[in-house]
């Protein structure tokens, strides 16, 4: 029983790690998009 429980905990941990990575990736993509928008707005304002 203990072996199954530790395998289950490992699977949960791995899942949480991959979810956290996916969220971080999404946040990074979002941040990059915001930066691009800000640069475009600054270019427009400079004209």
C-alpha positions, -999 to 999 in steps of 0.1 A, spaced: 0 0 0 28 24 9 44 19 -26 11 28 -43 7 59 -22 42 71 -30 36 65 -67 4 84 -64 22 113 -47 49 113 -73 23 115 -101 5 143 -83 38 162 -78 47 157 -115 13 169 -126 15 200 -104 50 208 -117 38 205 -153 7 227 -146 30 253 -129 53 252 -160 24 256 -184 10 286 -164 45 302 -163 48 297 -200 14 313 -206 23 342 -183 56 347 -202 37 348 -236 12 372 -222 40 395 -208 58 394 -242 26 405 -259 21 433 -234 57 445 -241 51 445 -278 19 465 -274 37 490 -252 65 494 -278 40 499 -306 22 525 -285 54 543 -278 63 543 -315 30 558 -323 33 584 -295 68 594 -308 54 603 -343 
